[in-house]
Amino acid sequence: MIALGWYEVIKFFHVLLAIVAVGFNATYGVWLARAAREPEHQRFTLRGVQVLDDRFANPAYALLLVTGLLMVWVGDLDLAQFWIITALILYAVAVGLGLFVYTPLLRRQIAVLESGGAASAEFRTLAVRGRTIGIVLAVDVIVIVFLMVTKPTL
């Protein structure tokens, strides 16, 4: 018989949610690069990224916080450990950038694409800004994953 405690069950869901959130986000660059080469597919691609982000990745990130805090509580971990507190700070940065910068930028990019087309100067500016924010978010999330896997101490 397999003996699993609450910690292991919560950790399983935590890792599964991380795979969904980070995995979906990792595909955005590929989709957006392909769409940039085929402008007729820009609208479909941007709307697809928006659906993946709004309905899958972002809810998974929200549940990652919940399951992570549950693991701290159930596993009797110290929330003030370097790797946990640093990851939480980086998580707050990612949430802030995602909710208040990337998501509105993506909405604006779609609106400009629909009104002015992929060749418009404003769309190109928004695309560069979106790519830059996407890279910053990717680095932030990679550092969080590194901290969660390696659990470094000071």
Contacts in CASP RR format, 6 or more apart in sequence:
PFRMAT RR
TARGET T0000
AUTHOR 0000-0000-0000
METHOD contacts of the structure
MODEL  1
MIALGWYEVIKFFHVLLAIVAVGFNATYGVWLARAAREPEHQRFTLRGVQ
VLDDRFANPAYALLLVTGLLMVWVGDLDLAQFWIITALILYAVAVGLGLF
VYTPLLRRQIAVLESGGAASAEFRTLAVRGRTIGIVLAVDVIVIVFLMVT
KPTL
6 74 0 8 1.000
7 71 0 8 1.000
7 74 0 8 1.000
7 75 0 8 1.000
10 67 0 8 1.000
10 68 0 8 1.000
10 70 0 8 1.000
10 71 0 8 1.000
10 74 0 8 1.000
11 67 0 8 1.000
11 71 0 8 1.000
13 63 0 8 1.000
13 67 0 8 1.000
14 64 0 8 1.000
14 67 0 8 1.000
14 68 0 8 1.000
14 71 0 8 1.000
17 60 0 8 1.000
17 61 0 8 1.000
17 63 0 8 1.000
17 64 0 8 1.000
17 67 0 8 1.000
18 60 0 8 1.000
18 64 0 8 1.000
18 145 0 8 1.000
18 148 0 8 1.000
20 56 0 8 1.000
20 57 0 8 1.000
20 60 0 8 1.000
21 56 0 8 1.000
21 57 0 8 1.000
21 58 0 8 1.000
21 60 0 8 1.000
21 61 0 8 1.000
21 64 0 8 1.000
21 141 0 8 1.000
22 141 0 8 1.000
22 145 0 8 1.000
23 57 0 8 1.000
24 52 0 8 1.000
24 53 0 8 1.000
24 56 0 8 1.000
24 57 0 8 1.000
24 60 0 8 1.000
25 53 0 8 1.000
25 57 0 8 1.000
25 137 0 8 1.000
25 138 0 8 1.000
25 141 0 8 1.000
26 138 0 8 1.000
27 52 0 8 1.000
28 49 0 8 1.000
28 52 0 8 1.000
28 53 0 8 1.000
28 134 0 8 1.000
29 131 0 8 1.000
29 134 0 8 1.000
31 45 0 8 1.000
31 48 0 8 1.000
31 49 0 8 1.000
32 45 0 8 1.000
32 46 0 8 1.000
32 49 0 8 1.000
32 127 0 8 1.000
32 131 0 8 1.000
34 41 0 8 1.000
34 45 0 8 1.000
35 41 0 8 1.000
35 42 0 8 1.000
35 44 0 8 1.000
35 45 0 8 1.000
35 46 0 8 1.000
36 42 0 8 1.000
36 127 0 8 1.000
39 118 0 8 1.000
39 119 0 8 1.000
42 113 0 8 1.000
42 117 0 8 1.000
42 118 0 8 1.000
43 110 0 8 1.000
43 113 0 8 1.000
43 114 0 8 1.000
46 106 0 8 1.000
46 109 0 8 1.000
46 110 0 8 1.000
46 113 0 8 1.000
47 110 0 8 1.000
49 106 0 8 1.000
50 106 0 8 1.000
50 107 0 8 1.000
50 110 0 8 1.000
53 102 0 8 1.000
53 103 0 8 1.000
53 106 0 8 1.000
54 103 0 8 1.000
58 103 0 8 1.000
61 91 0 8 1.000
61 94 0 8 1.000
61 95 0 8 1.000
64 91 0 8 1.000
65 91 0 8 1.000
71 77 0 8 1.000
72 79 0 8 1.000
72 84 0 8 1.000
77 84 0 8 1.000
78 84 0 8 1.000
79 85 0 8 1.000
79 88 0 8 1.000
81 151 0 8 1.000
81 153 0 8 1.000
82 152 0 8 1.000
82 153 0 8 1.000
82 154 0 8 1.000
83 147 0 8 1.000
83 148 0 8 1.000
83 150 0 8 1.000
83 151 0 8 1.000
83 152 0 8 1.000
83 153 0 8 1.000
86 147 0 8 1.000
87 144 0 8 1.000
87 147 0 8 1.000
87 148 0 8 1.000
90 140 0 8 1.000
90 143 0 8 1.000
90 144 0 8 1.000
90 147 0 8 1.000
91 144 0 8 1.000
93 140 0 8 1.000
94 137 0 8 1.000
94 140 0 8 1.000
94 141 0 8 1.000
94 144 0 8 1.000
97 133 0 8 1.000
97 136 0 8 1.000
97 137 0 8 1.000
97 140 0 8 1.000
98 133 0 8 1.000
98 137 0 8 1.000
101 133 0 8 1.000
102 130 0 8 1.000
102 133 0 8 1.000
102 134 0 8 1.000
102 137 0 8 1.000
105 126 0 8 1.000
105 129 0 8 1.000
105 130 0 8 1.000
105 133 0 8 1.000
106 130 0 8 1.000
108 126 0 8 1.000
109 123 0 8 1.000
109 126 0 8 1.000
109 127 0 8 1.000
109 130 0 8 1.000
112 120 0 8 1.000
112 122 0 8 1.000
112 123 0 8 1.000
112 126 0 8 1.000
113 123 0 8 1.000
116 122 0 8 1.000
116 123 0 8 1.000
117 123 0 8 1.000
END
